[in-house]
Amino acid sequence: MLIKEAEQALELINSGKWLQLEGAVGRHCNDLLEAKVIIKDEQATTEHGPVTFRDGYGRFVKQYRFKINEDYDFDLDPEEGGN
């Protein structure tokens, strides 16, 4: 996985767009969260508050702010035993 791909997903997650979009985009963002490529940024959430947005169903949602996991090794291929 490329760091650029993770950065693009992070932007979608922190803007709330990942829950507004349907299909593969939202699932891909969720996959990166589950794989811990992108993790909660508790410090930023404490300092700036949660991200608030309207989801694809029109409901207001509050969520943590997220960041890229600095410990994730983007150079390893997951199919070869990497992250």
mmCIF file of the N, C-alpha and C atoms, coordinates in Angstrom:
data_MODEL
# 
_entry.id   MODEL 
# 
loop_
_atom_site.group_PDB 
_atom_site.id 
_atom_site.type_symbol 
_atom_site.label_atom_id 
_atom_site.label_alt_id 
_atom_site.label_comp_id 
_atom_site.label_asym_id 
_atom_site.label_entity_id 
_atom_site.label_seq_id 
_atom_site.pdbx_PDB_ins_code 
_atom_site.Cartn_x 
_atom_site.Cartn_y 
_atom_site.Cartn_z 
_atom_site.occupancy 
_atom_site.B_iso_or_equiv 
_atom_site.pdbx_formal_charge 
_atom_site.auth_seq_id 
_atom_site.auth_comp_id 
_atom_site.auth_asym_id 
_atom_site.auth_atom_id 
_atom_site.pdbx_PDB_model_num 
ATOM 1   N N  . MET A 1 1  ? 0.842   -1.174  0.000  1.00 0.00 ? 1  MET A N  1 
ATOM 2   C CA . MET A 1 1  ? 0.000   0.000   0.000  1.00 0.00 ? 1  MET A CA 1 
ATOM 3   C C  . MET A 1 1  ? 0.887   1.238   0.000  1.00 0.00 ? 1  MET A C  1 
ATOM 4   N N  . LEU A 1 2  ? 0.444   2.201   -0.691 1.00 0.00 ? 2  LEU A N  1 
ATOM 5   C CA . LEU A 1 2  ? 1.188   3.443   -0.764 1.00 0.00 ? 2  LEU A CA 1 
ATOM 6   C C  . LEU A 1 2  ? 0.748   4.401   0.336  1.00 0.00 ? 2  LEU A C  1 
ATOM 7   N N  . ILE A 1 3  ? 1.685   5.174   0.850  1.00 0.00 ? 3  ILE A N  1 
ATOM 8   C CA . ILE A 1 3  ? 1.372   6.180   1.865  1.00 0.00 ? 3  ILE A CA 1 
ATOM 9   C C  . ILE A 1 3  ? 0.364   7.189   1.308  1.00 0.00 ? 3  ILE A C  1 
ATOM 10  N N  . LYS A 1 4  ? 0.458   7.485   0.015  1.00 0.00 ? 4  LYS A N  1 
ATOM 11  C CA . LYS A 1 4  ? -0.472  8.428   -0.627 1.00 0.00 ? 4  LYS A CA 1 
ATOM 12  C C  . LYS A 1 4  ? -1.917  7.921   -0.521 1.00 0.00 ? 4  LYS A C  1 
ATOM 13  N N  . GLU A 1 5  ? -2.103  6.633   -0.698 1.00 0.00 ? 5  GLU A N  1 
ATOM 14  C CA . GLU A 1 5  ? -3.428  6.029   -0.593 1.00 0.00 ? 5  GLU A CA 1 
ATOM 15  C C  . GLU A 1 5  ? -3.979  6.191   0.824  1.00 0.00 ? 5  GLU A C  1 
ATOM 16  N N  . ALA A 1 6  ? -3.124  5.979   1.818  1.00 0.00 ? 6  ALA A N  1 
ATOM 17  C CA . ALA A 1 6  ? -3.531  6.139   3.217  1.00 0.00 ? 6  ALA A CA 1 
ATOM 18  C C  . ALA A 1 6  ? -3.853  7.604   3.516  1.00 0.00 ? 6  ALA A C  1 
ATOM 19  N N  . GLU A 1 7  ? -3.079  8.526   2.970  1.00 0.00 ? 7  GLU A N  1 
ATOM 20  C CA . GLU A 1 7  ? -3.331  9.958   3.186  1.00 0.00 ? 7  GLU A CA 1 
ATOM 21  C C  . GLU A 1 7  ? -4.667  10.377  2.591  1.00 0.00 ? 7  GLU A C  1 
ATOM 22  N N  . GLN A 1 8  ? -4.995  9.851   1.418  1.00 0.00 ? 8  GLN A N  1 
ATOM 23  C CA . GLN A 1 8  ? -6.277  10.171  0.795  1.00 0.00 ? 8  GLN A CA 1 
ATOM 24  C C  . GLN A 1 8  ? -7.434  9.628   1.628  1.00 0.00 ? 8  GLN A C  1 
ATOM 25  N N  . ALA A 1 9  ? -7.285  8.407   2.125  1.00 0.00 ? 9  ALA A N  1 
ATOM 26  C CA . ALA A 1 9  ? -8.327  7.815   2.969  1.00 0.00 ? 9  ALA A CA 1 
ATOM 27  C C  . ALA A 1 9  ? -8.462  8.595   4.274  1.00 0.00 ? 9  ALA A C  1 
ATOM 28  N N  . LEU A 1 10 ? -7.341  9.026   4.833  1.00 0.00 ? 10 LEU A N  1 
ATOM 29  C CA . LEU A 1 10 ? -7.369  9.802   6.070  1.00 0.00 ? 10 LEU A CA 1 
ATOM 30  C C  . LEU A 1 10 ? -8.159  11.092  5.882  1.00 0.00 ? 10 LEU A C  1 
ATOM 31  N N  . GLU A 1 11 ? -7.970  11.746  4.760  1.00 0.00 ? 11 GLU A N  1 
ATOM 32  C CA . GLU A 1 11 ? -8.716  12.977  4.475  1.00 0.00 ? 11 GLU A CA 1 
ATOM 33  C C  . GLU A 1 11 ? -10.226 12.695  4.421  1.00 0.00 ? 11 GLU A C  1 
ATOM 34  N N  . LEU A 1 12 ? -10.599 11.594  3.781  1.00 0.00 ? 12 LEU A N  1 
ATOM 35  C CA . LEU A 1 12 ? -12.017 11.224  3.709  1.00 0.00 ? 12 LEU A CA 1 
ATOM 36  C C  . LEU A 1 12 ? -12.583 10.901  5.087  1.00 0.00 ? 12 LEU A C  1 
ATOM 37  N N  . ILE A 1 13 ? -11.793 10.234  5.911  1.00 0.00 ? 13 ILE A N  1 
ATOM 38  C CA . ILE A 1 13 ? -12.256 9.859   7.250  1.00 0.00 ? 13 ILE A CA 1 
ATOM 39  C C  . ILE A 1 13 ? -12.403 11.099  8.127  1.00 0.00 ? 13 ILE A C  1 
ATOM 40  N N  . ASN A 1 14 ? -11.388 11.949  8.157  1.00 0.00 ? 14 ASN A N  1 
ATOM 41  C CA . ASN A 1 14 ? -11.435 13.122  9.035  1.00 0.00 ? 14 ASN A CA 1 
ATOM 42  C C  . ASN A 1 14 ? -12.433 14.186  8.578  1.00 0.00 ? 14 ASN A C  1 
ATOM 43  N N  . SER A 1 15 ? -12.862 14.125  7.341  1.00 0.00 ? 15 SER A N  1 
ATOM 44  C CA . SER A 1 15 ? -13.885 15.064  6.868  1.00 0.00 ? 15 SER A CA 1 
ATOM 45  C C  . SER A 1 15 ? -15.293 14.493  7.017  1.00 0.00 ? 15 SER A C  1 
ATOM 46  N N  . GLY A 1 16 ? -15.376 13.189  7.292  1.00 0.00 ? 16 GLY A N  1 
ATOM 47  C CA . GLY A 1 16 ? -16.671 12.532  7.402  1.00 0.00 ? 16 GLY A CA 1 
ATOM 48  C C  . GLY A 1 16 ? -17.203 12.027  6.080  1.00 0.00 ? 16 GLY A C  1 
ATOM 49  N N  . LYS A 1 17 ? -16.512 12.320  4.993  1.00 0.00 ? 17 LYS A N  1 
ATOM 50  C CA . LYS A 1 17 ? -16.996 11.905  3.672  1.00 0.00 ? 17 LYS A CA 1 
ATOM 51  C C  . LYS A 1 17 ? -17.045 10.390  3.518  1.00 0.00 ? 17 LYS A C  1 
ATOM 52  N N  . TRP A 1 18 ? -16.225 9.671   4.281  1.00 0.00 ? 18 TRP A N  1 
ATOM 53  C CA . TRP A 1 18 ? -16.204 8.213   4.153  1.00 0.00 ? 18 TRP A CA 1 
ATOM 54  C C  . TRP A 1 18 ? -17.539 7.591   4.557  1.00 0.00 ? 18 TRP A C  1 
ATOM 55  N N  . LEU A 1 19 ? -18.310 8.268   5.405  1.00 0.00 ? 19 LEU A N  1 
ATOM 56  C CA . LEU A 1 19 ? -19.625 7.767   5.780  1.00 0.00 ? 19 LEU A CA 1 
ATOM 57  C C  . LEU A 1 19 ? -20.736 8.375   4.934  1.00 0.00 ? 19 LEU A C  1 
ATOM 58  N N  . GLN A 1 20 ? -20.390 9.323   4.087  1.00 0.00 ? 20 GLN A N  1 
ATOM 59  C CA . GLN A 1 20 ? -21.372 9.920   3.189  1.00 0.00 ? 20 GLN A CA 1 
ATOM 60  C C  . GLN A 1 20 ? -21.361 9.216   1.834  1.00 0.00 ? 20 GLN A C  1 
ATOM 61  N N  . LEU A 1 21 ? -20.209 8.682   1.474  1.00 0.00 ? 21 LEU A N  1 
ATOM 62  C CA . LEU A 1 21 ? -20.074 7.999   0.190  1.00 0.00 ? 21 LEU A CA 1 
ATOM 63  C C  . LEU A 1 21 ? -20.533 6.551   0.337  1.00 0.00 ? 21 LEU A C  1 
ATOM 64  N N  . GLU A 1 22 ? -21.042 6.011   -0.734 1.00 0.00 ? 22 GLU A N  1 
ATOM 65  C CA . GLU A 1 22 ? -21.505 4.633   -0.698 1.00 0.00 ? 22 GLU A CA 1 
ATOM 66  C C  . GLU A 1 22 ? -20.500 3.735   -1.394 1.00 0.00 ? 22 GLU A C  1 
ATOM 67  N N  . GLY A 1 23 ? -20.541 2.484   -1.045 1.00 0.00 ? 23 GLY A N  1 
ATOM 68  C CA . GLY A 1 23 ? -19.791 1.484   -1.774 1.00 0.00 ? 23 GLY A CA 1 
ATOM 69  C C  . GLY A 1 23 ? -18.349 1.328   -1.377 1.00 0.00 ? 23 GLY A C  1 
ATOM 70  N N  . ALA A 1 24 ? -17.524 1.143   -2.388 1.00 0.00 ? 24 ALA A N  1 
ATOM 71  C CA . ALA A 1 24 ? -16.140 0.728   -2.200 1.00 0.00 ? 24 ALA A CA 1 
ATOM 72  C C  . ALA A 1 24 ? -15.300 1.745   -1.439 1.00 0.00 ? 24 ALA A C  1 
ATOM 73  N N  . VAL A 1 25 ? -15.565 3.020   -1.592 1.00 0.00 ? 25 VAL A N  1 
ATOM 74  C CA . VAL A 1 25 ? -14.744 4.043   -0.932 1.00 0.00 ? 25 VAL A CA 1 
ATOM 75  C C  . VAL A 1 25 ? -14.866 3.934   0.588  1.00 0.00 ? 25 VAL A C  1 
ATOM 76  N N  . GLY A 1 26 ? -16.088 3.887   1.081  1.00 0.00 ? 26 GLY A N  1 
ATOM 77  C CA . GLY A 1 26 ? -16.300 3.762   2.520  1.00 0.00 ? 26 GLY A CA 1 
ATOM 78  C C  . GLY A 1 26 ? -15.763 2.454   3.063  1.00 0.00 ? 26 GLY A C  1 
ATOM 79  N N  . ARG A 1 27 ? -15.953 1.366   2.318  1.00 0.00 ? 27 ARG A N  1 
ATOM 80  C CA . ARG A 1 27 ? -15.435 0.066   2.756  1.00 0.00 ? 27 ARG A CA 1 
ATOM 81  C C  . ARG A 1 27 ? -13.914 0.076   2.804  1.00 0.00 ? 27 ARG A C  1 
ATOM 82  N N  . HIS A 1 28 ? -13.297 0.722   1.818  1.00 0.00 ? 28 HIS A N  1 
ATOM 83  C CA . HIS A 1 28 ? -11.827 0.795   1.794  1.00 0.00 ? 28 HIS A CA 1 
ATOM 84  C C  . HIS A 1 28 ? -11.308 1.562   3.013  1.00 0.00 ? 28 HIS A C  1 
ATOM 85  N N  . CYS A 1 29 ? -11.939 2.679   3.327  1.00 0.00 ? 29 CYS A N  1 
ATOM 86  C CA . CYS A 1 29 ? -11.541 3.450   4.513  1.00 0.00 ? 29 CYS A CA 1 
ATOM 87  C C  . CYS A 1 29 ? -11.705 2.609   5.770  1.00 0.00 ? 29 CYS A C  1 
ATOM 88  N N  . ASN A 1 30 ? -12.814 1.894   5.866  1.00 0.00 ? 30 ASN A N  1 
ATOM 89  C CA . ASN A 1 30 ? -13.058 1.037   7.018  1.00 0.00 ? 30 ASN A CA 1 
ATOM 90  C C  . ASN A 1 30 ? -12.007 -0.066  7.104  1.00 0.00 ? 30 ASN A C  1 
ATOM 91  N N  . ASP A 1 31 ? -11.611 -0.621  5.973  1.00 0.00 ? 31 ASP A N  1 
ATOM 92  C CA . ASP A 1 31 ? -10.561 -1.651  5.956  1.00 0.00 ? 31 ASP A CA 1 
ATOM 93  C C  . ASP A 1 31 ? -9.249  -1.105  6.512  1.00 0.00 ? 31 ASP A C  1 
ATOM 94  N N  . LEU A 1 32 ? -8.915  0.139   6.175  1.00 0.00 ? 32 LEU A N  1 
ATOM 95  C CA . LEU A 1 32 ? -7.674  0.741   6.677  1.00 0.00 ? 32 LEU A CA 1 
ATOM 96  C C  . LEU A 1 32 ? -7.756  0.988   8.183  1.00 0.00 ? 32 LEU A C  1 
ATOM 97  N N  . LEU A 1 33 ? -8.935  1.326   8.672  1.00 0.00 ? 33 LEU A N  1 
ATOM 98  C CA . LEU A 1 33 ? -9.123  1.476   10.117 1.00 0.00 ? 33 LEU A CA 1 
ATOM 99  C C  . LEU A 1 33 ? -8.978  0.129   10.820 1.00 0.00 ? 33 LEU A C  1 
ATOM 100 N N  . GLU A 1 34 ? -9.602  -0.895  10.278 1.00 0.00 ? 34 GLU A N  1 
ATOM 101 C CA . GLU A 1 34 ? -9.523  -2.222  10.889 1.00 0.00 ? 34 GLU A CA 1 
ATOM 102 C C  . GLU A 1 34 ? -8.107  -2.788  10.852 1.00 0.00 ? 34 GLU A C  1 
ATOM 103 N N  . ALA A 1 35 ? -7.355  -2.467  9.809  1.00 0.00 ? 35 ALA A N  1 
ATOM 104 C CA . ALA A 1 35 ? -5.972  -2.947  9.684  1.00 0.00 ? 35 ALA A CA 1 
ATOM 105 C C  . ALA A 1 35 ? -4.999  -2.106  10.513 1.00 0.00 ? 35 ALA A C  1 
ATOM 106 N N  . LYS A 1 36 ? -5.520  -1.071  11.163 1.00 0.00 ? 36 LYS A N  1 
ATOM 107 C CA . LYS A 1 36 ? -4.727  -0.159  11.987 1.00 0.00 ? 36 LYS A CA 1 
ATOM 108 C C  . LYS A 1 36 ? -3.668  0.597   11.195 1.00 0.00 ? 36 LYS A C  1 
ATOM 109 N N  . VAL A 1 37 ? -3.952  0.821   9.909  1.00 0.00 ? 37 VAL A N  1 
ATOM 110 C CA . VAL A 1 37 ? -3.124  1.707   9.091  1.00 0.00 ? 37 VAL A CA 1 
ATOM 111 C C  . VAL A 1 37 ? -3.430  3.138   9.517  1.00 0.00 ? 37 VAL A C  1 
ATOM 112 N N  . ILE A 1 38 ? -4.701  3.384   9.808  1.00 0.00 ? 38 ILE A N  1 
ATOM 113 C CA . ILE A 1 38 ? -5.174  4.672   10.310 1.00 0.00 ? 38 ILE A CA 1 
ATOM 114 C C  . ILE A 1 38 ? -5.737  4.426   11.699 1.00 0.00 ? 38 ILE A C  1 
ATOM 115 N N  . ILE A 1 39 ? -5.295  5.233   12.667 1.00 0.00 ? 39 ILE A N  1 
ATOM 116 C CA . ILE A 1 39 ? -5.677  5.032   14.062 1.00 0.00 ? 39 ILE A CA 1 
ATOM 117 C C  . ILE A 1 39 ? -6.231  6.317   14.672 1.00 0.00 ? 39 ILE A C  1 
ATOM 118 N N  . LYS A 1 40 ? -6.905  6.167   15.814 1.00 0.00 ? 40 LYS A N  1 
ATOM 119 C CA . LYS A 1 40 ? -7.450  7.322   16.516 1.00 0.00 ? 40 LYS A CA 1 
ATOM 120 C C  . LYS A 1 40 ? -6.331  8.275   16.913 1.00 0.00 ? 40 LYS A C  1 
ATOM 121 N N  . ASP A 1 41 ? -6.600  9.556   16.777 1.00 0.00 ? 41 ASP A N  1 
ATOM 122 C CA . ASP A 1 41 ? -5.678  10.591  17.236 1.00 0.00 ? 41 ASP A CA 1 
ATOM 123 C C  . ASP A 1 41 ? -6.313  11.218  18.474 1.00 0.00 ? 41 ASP A C  1 
ATOM 124 N N  . GLU A 1 42 ? -6.067  10.584  19.604 1.00 0.00 ? 42 GLU A N  1 
ATOM 125 C CA . GLU A 1 42 ? -6.713  11.018  20.837 1.00 0.00 ? 42 GLU A CA 1 
ATOM 126 C C  . GLU A 1 42 ? -6.263  12.415  21.254 1.00 0.00 ? 42 GLU A C  1 
ATOM 127 N N  . GLN A 1 43 ? -5.007  12.753  21.005 1.00 0.00 ? 43 GLN A N  1 
ATOM 128 C CA . GLN A 1 43 ? -4.507  14.071  21.368 1.00 0.00 ? 43 GLN A CA 1 
ATOM 129 C C  . GLN A 1 43 ? -5.233  15.161  20.577 1.00 0.00 ? 43 GLN A C  1 
ATOM 130 N N  . ALA A 1 44 ? -5.332  14.992  19.273 1.00 0.00 ? 44 ALA A N  1 
ATOM 131 C CA . ALA A 1 44 ? -6.020  15.993  18.443 1.00 0.00 ? 44 ALA A CA 1 
ATOM 132 C C  . ALA A 1 44 ? -7.501  16.071  18.792 1.00 0.00 ? 44 ALA A C  1 
ATOM 133 N N  . THR A 1 45 ? -8.101  14.933  19.112 1.00 0.00 ? 45 THR A N  1 
ATOM 134 C CA . THR A 1 45 ? -9.513  14.936  19.481 1.00 0.00 ? 45 THR A CA 1 
ATOM 135 C C  . THR A 1 45 ? -9.715  15.679  20.797 1.00 0.00 ? 45 THR A C  1 
ATOM 136 N N  . THR A 1 46 ? -8.804  15.494  21.745 1.00 0.00 ? 46 THR A N  1 
ATOM 137 C CA . THR A 1 46 ? -8.892  16.202  23.022 1.00 0.00 ? 46 THR A CA 1 
ATOM 138 C C  . THR A 1 46 ? -8.679  17.699  22.831 1.00 0.00 ? 46 THR A C  1 
ATOM 139 N N  . GLU A 1 47 ? -7.695  18.063  22.023 1.00 0.00 ? 47 GLU A N  1 
ATOM 140 C CA . GLU A 1 47 ? -7.365  19.477  21.821 1.00 0.00 ? 47 GLU A CA 1 
ATOM 141 C C  . GLU A 1 47 ? -8.399  20.224  20.983 1.00 0.00 ? 47 GLU A C  1 
ATOM 142 N N  . HIS A 1 48 ? -8.932  19.578  19.953 1.00 0.00 ? 48 HIS A N  1 
ATOM 143 C CA . HIS A 1 48 ? -9.805  20.266  18.994 1.00 0.00 ? 48 HIS A CA 1 
ATOM 144 C C  . HIS A 1 48 ? -11.245 19.769  19.011 1.00 0.00 ? 48 HIS A C  1 
ATOM 145 N N  . GLY A 1 49 ? -11.523 18.745  19.785 1.00 0.00 ? 49 GLY A N  1 
ATOM 146 C CA . GLY A 1 49 ? -12.859 18.170  19.817 1.00 0.00 ? 49 GLY A CA 1 
ATOM 147 C C  . GLY A 1 49 ? -13.056 17.173  18.694 1.00 0.00 ? 49 GLY A C  1 
ATOM 148 N N  . PRO A 1 50 ? -14.142 16.409  18.768 1.00 0.00 ? 50 PRO A N  1 
ATOM 149 C CA . PRO A 1 50 ? -14.394 15.413  17.728 1.00 0.00 ? 50 PRO A CA 1 
ATOM 150 C C  . PRO A 1 50 ? -14.802 16.067  16.412 1.00 0.00 ? 50 PRO A C  1 
ATOM 151 N N  . VAL A 1 51 ? -14.698 15.298  15.356 1.00 0.00 ? 51 VAL A N  1 
ATOM 152 C CA . VAL A 1 51 ? -15.177 15.728  14.043 1.00 0.00 ? 51 VAL A CA 1 
ATOM 153 C C  . VAL A 1 51 ? -16.690 15.520  14.036 1.00 0.00 ? 51 VAL A C  1 
ATOM 154 N N  . THR A 1 52 ? -17.443 16.530  13.622 1.00 0.00 ? 52 THR A N  1 
ATOM 155 C CA . THR A 1 52 ? -18.893 16.433  13.540 1.00 0.00 ? 52 THR A CA 1 
ATOM 156 C C  . THR A 1 52 ? -19.312 16.636  12.089 1.00 0.00 ? 52 THR A C  1 
ATOM 157 N N  . PHE A 1 53 ? -20.170 15.755  11.603 1.00 0.00 ? 53 PHE A N  1 
ATOM 158 C CA . PHE A 1 53 ? -20.621 15.832  10.219 1.00 0.00 ? 53 PHE A CA 1 
ATOM 159 C C  . PHE A 1 53 ? -21.957 15.121  10.081 1.00 0.00 ? 53 PHE A C  1 
ATOM 160 N N  . ARG A 1 54 ? -22.553 15.266  8.928  1.00 0.00 ? 54 ARG A N  1 
ATOM 161 C CA . ARG A 1 54 ? -23.814 14.587  8.617  1.00 0.00 ? 54 ARG A CA 1 
ATOM 162 C C  . ARG A 1 54 ? -23.486 13.378  7.740  1.00 0.00 ? 54 ARG A C  1 
ATOM 163 N N  . ASP A 1 55 ? -23.967 12.209  8.144  1.00 0.00 ? 55 ASP A N  1 
ATOM 164 C CA . ASP A 1 55 ? -23.669 11.003  7.365  1.00 0.00 ? 55 ASP A CA 1 
ATOM 165 C C  . ASP A 1 55 ? -24.578 10.906  6.143  1.00 0.00 ? 55 ASP A C  1 
ATOM 166 N N  . GLY A 1 56 ? -24.461 9.806   5.404  1.00 0.00 ? 56 GLY A N  1 
ATOM 167 C CA . GLY A 1 56 ? -25.220 9.615   4.175  1.00 0.00 ? 56 GLY A CA 1 
ATOM 168 C C  . GLY A 1 56 ? -26.719 9.501   4.379  1.00 0.00 ? 56 GLY A C  1 
ATOM 169 N N  . TYR A 1 57 ? -27.142 9.307   5.629  1.00 0.00 ? 57 TYR A N  1 
ATOM 170 C CA . TYR A 1 57 ? -28.569 9.203   5.948  1.00 0.00 ? 57 TYR A CA 1 
ATOM 171 C C  . TYR A 1 57 ? -29.112 10.490  6.558  1.00 0.00 ? 57 TYR A C  1 
ATOM 172 N N  . GLY A 1 58 ? -28.266 11.525  6.627  1.00 0.00 ? 58 GLY A N  1 
ATOM 173 C CA . GLY A 1 58 ? -28.701 12.809  7.156  1.00 0.00 ? 58 GLY A CA 1 
ATOM 174 C C  . GLY A 1 58 ? -28.582 12.945  8.669  1.00 0.00 ? 58 GLY A C  1 
ATOM 175 N N  . ARG A 1 59 ? -27.999 11.934  9.331  1.00 0.00 ? 59 ARG A N  1 
ATOM 176 C CA . ARG A 1 59 ? -27.835 11.991  10.790 1.00 0.00 ? 59 ARG A CA 1 
ATOM 177 C C  . ARG A 1 59 ? -26.520 12.701  11.125 1.00 0.00 ? 59 ARG A C  1 
ATOM 178 N N  . PHE A 1 60 ? -26.531 13.440  12.222 1.00 0.00 ? 60 PHE A N  1 
ATOM 179 C CA . PHE A 1 60 ? -25.293 14.061  12.688 1.00 0.00 ? 60 PHE A CA 1 
ATOM 180 C C  . PHE A 1 60 ? -24.472 13.028  13.449 1.00 0.00 ? 60 PHE A C  1 
ATOM 181 N N  . VAL A 1 61 ? -23.195 12.983  13.146 1.00 0.00 ? 61 VAL A N  1 
ATOM 182 C CA . VAL A 1 61 ? -22.282 12.004  13.734 1.00 0.00 ? 61 VAL A CA 1 
ATOM 183 C C  . VAL A 1 61 ? -21.089 12.749  14.305 1.00 0.00 ? 61 VAL A C  1 
ATOM 184 N N  . LYS A 1 62 ? -20.630 12.307  15.474 1.00 0.00 ? 62 LYS A N  1 
ATOM 185 C CA . LYS A 1 62 ? -19.375 12.786  16.042 1.00 0.00 ? 62 LYS A CA 1 
ATOM 186 C C  . LYS A 1 62 ? -18.424 11.608  16.080 1.00 0.00 ? 62 LYS A C  1 
ATOM 187 N N  . GLN A 1 63 ? -17.194 11.847  15.657 1.00 0.00 ? 63 GLN A N  1 
ATOM 188 C CA . GLN A 1 63 ? -16.207 10.774  15.679 1.00 0.00 ? 63 GLN A CA 1 
ATOM 189 C C  . GLN A 1 63 ? -14.850 11.324  16.091 1.00 0.00 ? 63 GLN A C  1 
ATOM 190 N N  . TYR A 1 64 ? -13.978 10.427  16.512 1.00 0.00 ? 64 TYR A N  1 
ATOM 191 C CA . TYR A 1 64 ? -12.608 10.792  16.813 1.00 0.00 ? 64 TYR A CA 1 
ATOM 192 C C  . TYR A 1 64 ? -11.948 11.383  15.578 1.00 0.00 ? 64 TYR A C  1 
ATOM 193 N N  . ARG A 1 65 ? -10.914 12.142  15.792 1.00 0.00 ? 65 ARG A N  1 
ATOM 194 C CA . ARG A 1 65 ? -10.002 12.519  14.713 1.00 0.00 ? 65 ARG A CA 1 
ATOM 195 C C  . ARG A 1 65 ? -9.038  11.349  14.559 1.00 0.00 ? 65 ARG A C  1 
ATOM 196 N N  . PHE A 1 66 ? -8.529  11.151  13.378 1.00 0.00 ? 66 PHE A N  1 
ATOM 197 C CA . PHE A 1 66 ? -7.647  10.021  13.108 1.00 0.00 ? 66 PHE A CA 1 
ATOM 198 C C  . PHE A 1 66 ? -6.320  10.503  12.538 1.00 0.00 ? 66 PHE A C  1 
ATOM 199 N N  . LYS A 1 67 ? -5.342  9.621   12.545 1.00 0.00 ? 67 LYS A N  1 
ATOM 200 C CA . LYS A 1 67 ? -4.018  9.902   11.988 1.00 0.00 ? 67 LYS A CA 1 
ATOM 201 C C  . LYS A 1 67 ? -3.470  8.608   11.404 1.00 0.00 ? 67 LYS A C  1 
ATOM 202 N N  . ILE A 1 68 ? -2.437  8.748   10.593 1.00 0.00 ? 68 ILE A N  1 
ATOM 203 C CA . ILE A 1 68 ? -1.770  7.579   10.031 1.00 0.00 ? 68 ILE A CA 1 
ATOM 204 C C  . ILE A 1 68 ? -0.889  6.969   11.113 1.00 0.00 ? 68 ILE A C  1 
ATOM 205 N N  . ASN A 1 69 ? -0.936  5.669   11.228 1.00 0.00 ? 69 ASN A N  1 
ATOM 206 C CA . ASN A 1 69 ? -0.151  4.939   12.210 1.00 0.00 ? 69 ASN A CA 1 
ATOM 207 C C  . ASN A 1 69 ? 1.319   4.987   11.803 1.00 0.00 ? 69 ASN A C  1 
ATOM 208 N N  . GLU A 1 70 ? 2.114   5.688   12.578 1.00 0.00 ? 70 GLU A N  1 
ATOM 209 C CA . GLU A 1 70 ? 3.541   5.839   12.259 1.00 0.00 ? 70 GLU A CA 1 
ATOM 210 C C  . GLU A 1 70 ? 4.305   4.528   12.355 1.00 0.00 ? 70 GLU A C  1 
ATOM 211 N N  . ASP A 1 71 ? 3.746   3.545   13.062 1.00 0.00 ? 71 ASP A N  1 
ATOM 212 C CA . ASP A 1 71 ? 4.413   2.244   13.212 1.00 0.00 ? 71 ASP A CA 1 
ATOM 213 C C  . ASP A 1 71 ? 4.099   1.283   12.067 1.00 0.00 ? 71 ASP A C  1 
ATOM 214 N N  . TYR A 1 72 ? 3.161   1.650   11.205 1.00 0.00 ? 72 TYR A N  1 
ATOM 215 C CA . TYR A 1 72 ? 2.797   0.778   10.094 1.00 0.00 ? 72 TYR A CA 1 
ATOM 216 C C  . TYR A 1 72 ? 3.914   0.804   9.054  1.00 0.00 ? 72 TYR A C  1 
ATOM 217 N N  . ASP A 1 73 ? 4.311   -0.362  8.591  1.00 0.00 ? 73 ASP A N  1 
ATOM 218 C CA . ASP A 1 73 ? 5.389   -0.461  7.607  1.00 0.00 ? 73 ASP A CA 1 
ATOM 219 C C  . ASP A 1 73 ? 4.790   -0.537  6.213  1.00 0.00 ? 73 ASP A C  1 
ATOM 220 N N  . PHE A 1 74 ? 4.793   0.571   5.511  1.00 0.00 ? 74 PHE A N  1 
ATOM 221 C CA . PHE A 1 74 ? 4.202   0.636   4.183  1.00 0.00 ? 74 PHE A CA 1 
ATOM 222 C C  . PHE A 1 74 ? 5.051   -0.073  3.134  1.00 0.00 ? 74 PHE A C  1 
ATOM 223 N N  . ASP A 1 75 ? 6.275   -0.437  3.494  1.00 0.00 ? 75 ASP A N  1 
ATOM 224 C CA . ASP A 1 75 ? 7.162   -1.100  2.536  1.00 0.00 ? 75 ASP A CA 1 
ATOM 225 C C  . ASP A 1 75 ? 6.914   -2.599  2.447  1.00 0.00 ? 75 ASP A C  1 
ATOM 226 N N  . LEU A 1 76 ? 6.244   -3.176  3.453  1.00 0.00 ? 76 LEU A N  1 
ATOM 227 C CA . LEU A 1 76 ? 5.984   -4.611  3.434  1.00 0.00 ? 76 LEU A CA 1 
ATOM 228 C C  . LEU A 1 76 ? 4.692   -4.903  2.691  1.00 0.00 ? 76 LEU A C  1 
ATOM 229 N N  . ASP A 1 77 ? 4.715   -5.948  1.925  1.00 0.00 ? 77 ASP A N  1 
ATOM 230 C CA . ASP A 1 77 ? 3.521   -6.389  1.211  1.00 0.00 ? 77 ASP A CA 1 
ATOM 231 C C  . ASP A 1 77 ? 2.718   -7.291  2.142  1.00 0.00 ? 77 ASP A C  1 
ATOM 232 N N  . PRO A 1 78 ? 1.435   -6.970  2.425  1.00 0.00 ? 78 PRO A N  1 
ATOM 233 C CA . PRO A 1 78 ? 0.637   -7.782  3.324  1.00 0.00 ? 78 PRO A CA 1 
ATOM 234 C C  . PRO A 1 78 ? 0.554   -9.249  2.930  1.00 0.00 ? 78 PRO A C  1 
ATOM 235 N N  . GLU A 1 79 ? 0.615   -9.527  1.632  1.00 0.00 ? 79 GLU A N  1 
ATOM 236 C CA . GLU A 1 79 ? 0.535   -10.911 1.173  1.00 0.00 ? 79 GLU A CA 1 
ATOM 237 C C  . GLU A 1 79 ? 1.824   -11.661 1.449  1.00 0.00 ? 79 GLU A C  1 
ATOM 238 N N  . GLU A 1 80 ? 2.877   -10.963 1.809  1.00 0.00 ? 80 GLU A N  1 
ATOM 239 C CA . GLU A 1 80 ? 4.138   -11.606 2.115  1.00 0.00 ? 80 GLU A CA 1 
ATOM 240 C C  . GLU A 1 80 ? 4.416   -11.606 3.608  1.00 0.00 ? 80 GLU A C  1 
ATOM 241 N N  . GLY A 1 81 ? 3.380   -11.452 4.405  1.00 0.00 ? 81 GLY A N  1 
ATOM 242 C CA . GLY A 1 81 ? 3.550   -11.526 5.847  1.00 0.00 ? 81 GLY A CA 1 
ATOM 243 C C  . GLY A 1 81 ? 3.762   -10.204 6.521  1.00 0.00 ? 81 GLY A C  1 
ATOM 244 N N  . GLY A 1 82 ? 3.535   -9.089  5.811  1.00 0.00 ? 82 GLY A N  1 
ATOM 245 C CA . GLY A 1 82 ? 3.675   -7.762  6.411  1.00 0.00 ? 82 GLY A CA 1 
ATOM 246 C C  . GLY A 1 82 ? 2.447   -7.411  7.215  1.00 0.00 ? 82 GLY A C  1 
ATOM 247 N N  . ASN A 1 83 ? 2.269   -6.115  7.480  1.00 0.00 ? 83 ASN A N  1 
ATOM 248 C CA . ASN A 1 83 ? 1.134   -5.658  8.286  1.00 0.00 ? 83 ASN A CA 1 
ATOM 249 C C  . ASN A 1 83 ? -0.125  -5.998  7.610  1.00 0.00 ? 83 ASN A C  1 
# 
